[in-house]
Amino acid sequence: MARIGVEETLTDVKEALMEMGHEVITLRNSDDAAYCDCCVISGQDKDVMGMSTTSIAGSVINAQGHTADAITQMVNDKLQ
């Protein structure tokens, strides 16, 4: 499956993605996102992880206001 970067605070999203068979990487800095197919951010911080430029080629999904189920569906949609 895909390699998904997920912010540290989104533990329910991490667990749901791992159950689906994805490799989940905890995003602590911009280097963690470098080789991810998709990243999920909390949306709480405008400049997530101190990044002002995009460091991944994949999609970035803002989890703010969404359930873990909705986010996993968005991830799967982006990966198809």
Backbone as a chain_set.jsonl record, in Angstrom:
{"seq": "MARIGVEETLTDVKEALMEMGHEVITLRNSDDAAYCDCCVISGQDKDVMGMSTTSIAGSVINAQGHTADAITQMVNDKLQ", "coords": {"N": [[0.843, -1.188, 0.0], [0.258, 2.369, 0.239], [2.564, 4.974, 1.307], [1.951, 6.983, 3.95], [2.006, 10.124, 5.403], [1.331, 11.359, 8.606], [0.228, 13.773, 10.896], [1.383, 14.018, 14.289], [-0.648, 14.341, 16.268], [-2.926, 13.135, 15.3], [-3.931, 10.467, 16.088], [-6.081, 8.635, 15.854], [-6.559, 8.644, 13.128], [-4.107, 7.692, 12.174], [-4.172, 5.037, 13.184], [-6.427, 4.002, 11.824], [-5.569, 4.137, 9.154], [-3.353, 2.416, 9.238], [-4.64, 0.006, 9.801], [-5.807, -0.4, 7.367], [-3.696, -1.183, 5.922], [-1.77, 0.601, 5.066], [1.483, 2.159, 5.069], [2.409, 4.081, 7.71], [3.764, 7.169, 8.512], [4.995, 9.239, 11.027], [4.62, 12.667, 11.078], [6.962, 14.932, 11.874], [8.724, 16.83, 11.082], [9.7, 18.648, 8.089], [11.31, 16.921, 6.609], [10.304, 14.378, 7.136], [8.086, 14.189, 5.516], [9.025, 13.963, 2.972], [9.165, 11.574, 1.337], [6.58, 10.626, 1.116], [3.456, 9.401, -0.13], [1.143, 10.705, 0.321], [-0.05, 13.191, 2.6], [-1.447, 13.833, 5.821], [-2.722, 16.44, 7.587], [-3.352, 18.303, 10.621], [-4.485, 20.8, 10.439], [-4.538, 22.757, 12.314], [-2.468, 24.49, 12.486], [-1.339, 27.057, 10.532], [1.098, 27.174, 9.144], [2.247, 24.438, 8.826], [4.34, 22.32, 10.673], [6.446, 24.077, 10.408], [6.896, 24.398, 7.749], [7.127, 26.247, 4.837], [7.066, 25.876, 2.218], [6.025, 23.456, -0.203], [6.978, 20.156, 0.3], [6.518, 17.679, -0.671], [5.49, 15.51, -3.332], [3.048, 14.375, -3.429], [-0.477, 14.41, -2.411], [-1.918, 16.694, -0.008], [-3.857, 16.478, 2.79], [-6.244, 18.135, 4.677], [-7.256, 17.556, 7.854], [-8.982, 18.826, 9.539], [-12.081, 19.111, 11.11], [-13.099, 16.734, 10.122], [-14.014, 13.249, 10.319], [-12.189, 10.257, 11.3], [-12.852, 8.159, 9.588], [-13.827, 9.535, 7.338], [-11.509, 10.85, 6.55], [-9.784, 8.715, 5.911], [-11.13, 7.767, 3.689], [-10.827, 9.973, 1.975], [-8.04, 9.897, 1.634], [-7.734, 7.418, 0.306], [-9.183, 8.019, -2.021], [-7.543, 10.013, -3.144], [-5.289, 8.531, -3.716], [-5.98, 6.885, -5.77]], "CA": [[0.0, 0.0, 0.0], [0.952, 3.649, 0.138], [3.252, 5.555, 2.467], [1.155, 8.143, 4.324], [2.496, 10.927, 6.516], [0.226, 11.84, 9.436], [0.684, 14.555, 12.05], [1.427, 13.295, 15.562], [-1.874, 14.452, 17.058], [-4.035, 12.43, 14.646], [-3.722, 9.048, 16.372], [-7.182, 7.822, 15.32], [-6.337, 8.55, 11.678], [-2.964, 6.777, 12.006], [-4.631, 3.671, 13.431], [-7.326, 3.6, 10.744], [-4.771, 3.927, 7.942], [-2.545, 1.21, 9.434], [-5.553, -1.125, 9.677], [-6.06, -0.581, 5.937], [-2.477, -1.716, 5.325], [-0.843, 1.655, 4.644], [2.642, 2.468, 5.904], [2.145, 5.4, 8.285], [4.941, 7.886, 9.005], [4.639, 10.391, 11.859], [5.211, 13.915, 10.575], [7.516, 15.796, 12.918], [9.384, 17.938, 10.375], [9.515, 18.57, 6.639], [12.018, 15.751, 6.065], [9.439, 13.206, 7.27], [7.105, 14.197, 4.431], [9.71, 13.93, 1.683], [8.919, 10.397, 0.501], [5.213, 10.153, 1.34], [2.523, 9.498, -1.247], [0.068, 11.596, 0.754], [0.123, 13.631, 3.986], [-2.651, 14.29, 6.513], [-2.365, 17.445, 8.59], [-4.463, 18.635, 11.518], [-5.086, 22.069, 10.042], [-4.519, 23.683, 13.441], [-1.364, 25.423, 12.309], [-1.299, 27.505, 9.142], [2.409, 26.83, 8.591], [2.43, 23.132, 9.463], [5.695, 21.812, 10.898], [7.43, 25.074, 10.009], [7.136, 24.334, 6.302], [6.483, 27.309, 4.073], [6.979, 25.388, 0.846], [5.624, 22.062, -0.288], [8.149, 19.299, 0.188], [6.135, 16.377, -1.202], [4.822, 15.545, -4.626], [1.704, 13.842, -3.233], [-1.546, 15.265, -1.908], [-1.969, 17.065, 1.403], [-5.256, 16.48, 3.213], [-6.486, 18.835, 5.932], [-8.179, 16.728, 8.63], [-9.802, 19.65, 10.428], [-13.526, 18.995, 10.95], [-13.469, 15.453, 9.508], [-13.823, 12.035, 11.12], [-11.123, 9.375, 10.814], [-13.387, 7.424, 8.435], [-13.875, 10.447, 6.195], [-10.132, 11.126, 6.135], [-9.255, 7.54, 5.217], [-11.756, 7.741, 2.362], [-10.151, 11.01, 1.174], [-6.707, 9.376, 1.303], [-7.898, 6.399, -0.728], [-9.591, 8.7, -3.265], [-6.365, 10.704, -3.691], [-4.295, 7.563, -4.163], [-6.458, 6.165, -6.96]], "C": [[0.886, 1.248, 0.0], [1.647, 4.039, 1.439], [2.565, 6.884, 2.771], [1.785, 8.839, 5.519], [1.316, 11.503, 7.279], [0.809, 12.61, 10.616], [0.508, 13.767, 13.341], [0.103, 13.267, 16.309], [-3.036, 13.633, 16.504], [-3.927, 10.91, 14.831], [-4.835, 8.169, 15.818], [-7.044, 7.627, 13.817], [-5.187, 7.587, 11.395], [-3.41, 5.331, 12.133], [-5.514, 3.165, 12.295], [-6.555, 3.313, 9.46], [-3.899, 2.677, 8.052], [-3.4, -0.049, 9.303], [-5.857, -1.437, 8.209], [-4.818, -1.09, 5.205], [-1.484, -0.679, 4.836], [0.349, 1.739, 5.597], [2.448, 3.893, 6.403], [3.418, 5.954, 8.909], [4.45, 9.068, 9.839], [5.384, 11.617, 11.344], [5.659, 14.786, 11.743], [8.228, 17.002, 12.314], [9.227, 17.724, 8.869], [10.217, 17.38, 6.01], [11.165, 14.487, 6.13], [8.46, 13.08, 6.108], [7.719, 13.947, 3.058], [9.347, 12.758, 0.784], [7.529, 9.805, 0.701], [4.366, 10.342, 0.085], [1.419, 10.501, -0.954], [0.362, 11.986, 2.195], [-1.211, 14.116, 4.541], [-2.201, 15.224, 7.627], [-3.59, 17.806, 9.416], [-5.173, 19.915, 11.11], [-5.093, 23.1, 11.154], [-3.462, 24.77, 13.283], [-1.265, 25.783, 10.834], [-0.01, 27.082, 8.45], [2.851, 25.52, 9.239], [3.896, 22.722, 9.505], [6.775, 22.797, 10.466], [7.735, 25.066, 8.524], [6.404, 25.48, 5.617], [6.391, 26.938, 2.604], [6.608, 23.912, 0.873], [6.851, 21.197, -0.502], [7.795, 17.896, -0.3], [5.453, 16.556, -2.547], [3.37, 15.099, -4.494], [0.73, 14.872, -2.691], [-1.378, 15.565, -0.426], [-3.441, 17.196, 1.762], [-5.358, 17.147, 4.58], [-7.574, 18.08, 6.687], [-9.164, 17.534, 9.472], [-11.29, 19.506, 10.097], [-13.997, 17.691, 10.338], [-13.231, 14.299, 10.476], [-12.682, 11.217, 10.523], [-11.591, 8.599, 9.581], [-13.409, 8.289, 7.179], [-12.47, 10.723, 5.656], [-9.539, 9.931, 5.406], [-9.868, 7.408, 3.823], [-11.105, 8.776, 1.442], [-8.765, 10.541, 0.735], [-6.819, 8.368, 0.166], [-8.314, 7.003, -2.063], [-8.389, 9.378, -3.94], [-5.351, 9.733, -4.277], [-4.719, 6.806, -5.425], [-6.226, 6.919, -8.237]], "O": [[2.096, 1.175, -0.212], [1.356, 3.508, 2.512], [2.591, 7.803, 1.952], [2.064, 8.203, 6.536], [0.402, 12.069, 6.681], [1.761, 12.161, 11.254], [-0.405, 12.951, 13.465], [-0.231, 12.255, 16.926], [-4.042, 13.461, 17.193], [-3.843, 10.163, 13.857], [-4.563, 7.061, 15.355], [-7.374, 6.564, 13.293], [-5.274, 6.762, 10.486], [-3.071, 4.494, 11.297], [-5.366, 2.026, 11.852], [-6.858, 2.349, 8.756], [-3.724, 1.957, 7.07], [-2.945, -1.056, 8.76], [-6.128, -2.584, 7.851], [-4.876, -1.394, 4.014], [-0.459, -1.032, 4.252], [0.232, 1.428, 6.783], [2.336, 4.818, 5.599], [4.064, 5.298, 9.725], [3.58, 9.817, 9.396], [6.606, 11.607, 11.194], [4.839, 15.308, 12.498], [8.327, 18.058, 12.94], [8.673, 16.712, 8.44], [9.768, 16.875, 4.98], [11.289, 13.615, 5.27], [8.053, 11.973, 5.758], [6.994, 13.739, 2.084], [9.231, 12.936, -0.428], [7.324, 8.612, 0.478], [4.533, 11.308, -0.659], [0.832, 11.076, -1.87], [0.957, 11.206, 2.938], [-2.006, 14.729, 3.829], [-1.408, 14.851, 8.492], [-4.724, 17.636, 8.97], [-6.354, 20.088, 11.412], [-5.6, 24.206, 10.965], [-3.563, 25.84, 13.883], [-1.123, 24.904, 9.985], [-0.033, 26.675, 7.289], [3.73, 25.511, 10.1], [4.598, 22.772, 8.495], [7.903, 22.391, 10.187], [8.721, 25.659, 8.086], [5.2, 25.656, 5.801], [5.71, 27.613, 1.832], [6.853, 23.214, 1.857], [7.668, 21.471, -1.38], [8.657, 17.019, -0.344], [4.911, 17.618, -2.853], [2.547, 15.41, -5.355], [1.063, 16.047, -2.533], [-0.773, 14.789, 0.315], [-4.182, 17.937, 1.117], [-4.653, 16.776, 5.519], [-8.701, 17.977, 6.203], [-10.085, 16.965, 10.058], [-11.712, 19.742, 8.965], [-15.186, 17.545, 10.058], [-12.357, 14.368, 11.34], [-12.262, 11.45, 9.389], [-10.822, 8.401, 8.64], [-13.054, 7.832, 6.093], [-12.273, 10.817, 4.445], [-8.863, 10.102, 4.392], [-9.194, 6.983, 2.885], [-10.857, 8.497, 0.269], [-8.365, 10.764, -0.408], [-6.087, 8.452, -0.82], [-7.857, 6.56, -3.117], [-8.243, 9.319, -5.16], [-4.638, 10.068, -5.223], [-3.892, 6.159, -6.068], [-6.576, 6.434, -9.313]]}, "num_chains": 1, "name": "protein.A"}
